[in-house]
Amino acid sequence: MKNTALTHVHETLGAKIIPFAGYNMPVSYEGINIEHETVRKAVGVFDVSHMGEFFLKGENALALIQKTCTNDASKLVPGKAQYSCMPNNDGGIVDDLIIYMIAENEYMLVVNASNIEKDWNWISSHNDLDVNMINRSEEWSLLAIQGPKAVEAMQSLTDVNLSTIKFYTFQIAEFAGLPNVLVSATGYTGSGGFEVYVKNEDAETLWNKVFEAGADFGIKPIGLAARDTLRLEMGYCLYGNDINDTTSPIEAGLGWITKFNKDFVNSEALKSQKEAGVTRKLVAFELTERGIPRHDYEIVNADGTVIGVVTSGTMSPSLGIGIGMGYVTVENAAVDSEIFIQIRKKAVPAKVVKLPFYKG
């Protein structure tokens, strides 16, 4: 297992450390519910330095991104970011990612930790355009500073007016006394805040200054367990659970980032799928009786026939009910449809709902 530049800090703080995506990562400090509530009501800090960062440069950098990703990156301007995914040749998804346009002909792609090598090989295999590609995943650290008090708590660390950094935009500026820090608002929790990218050698300095600045705002370190409950309450997909090599972006409800005004890997097949309609869809559901849905639990109809599978599920700390997402046959995908989650030997009733679960 690899360590991040901050693993020793988490150990000192008494975090529970688990292996995750090849790294030793903090899963919790005080407990999921306390950490979840901290992010919803105040400000919490995640070490997500395991994420991958690829830098693409050259006059054909955009063309390579357009070819390998579903969203239309030609809409980007420097300082803007975009959520996208990379389709494979079989109708599935190689990974989902965030594309940052740093400057003209210069982009940063942020990919999931478990897919760094796979993604690098995939993009490289399509790089017949002489694009300069650099994998800096092991050189960079990333803190996600999340919560409604994040702007106020962090403002003392920079001259940039943090309240002007809108969702899916970023600035490169001095932050916590460090030059050329990328500060973005592309959070995964639904409670506002920032992601801050620095070199590994500056990670501990950043961590310490962030906690000093946030001391009067109830700032706490947050583990990956609460990150999962927070993102699920928003209905954000998690690669490996809700999307993978066998789920198409159309089935996964990612049609909004799948733009057919350009050609990309497998675009014709996905366009045909969109036009013909899918046989299963990713839906959100709430249990109407007590129970906790979990990944891979079967979803059944009133007759007990299996109609799908749970991809993500938990007891929502904010709502106090069981929530989840899963693929079901399209006939059972409409909002308010009654479905049942097979929890051990009991079929627990649930209803299909609109996202997000948590409305703030």
Secondary structure, DSSP 8 states (H G I E B T S, - for coil): -EE-TTHHHHHHTT-EEEEETTEEEEEESS-HHHHHHHHHHS-EEEE-TTSEEEEEESTTHHHHHHHH-SS-GGG--TTBEEEEEEE-TTSSEEEEEEEEEEETTEEEEEE-GGGHHHHHHHHHHT--S--EEEE-TTTEEEEEEESTTHHHHHGGG-SS-GGG--TTBEEEEEETTEEEEEEE---SSSS-EEEEEEEGGGHHHHHHHHHHHTGGGT-EE--HHHHHHHHHHHT---BTTTB-TT--TTTTT-GGG---SS--TTHHHHHHHHHH--SEEEEEEEESSS----TT-EEE-TT--EEEEEEEEEE-TTT-SEEEEEEEEGGG-STT-EEEEEETTEEEEEEEE-S-S---
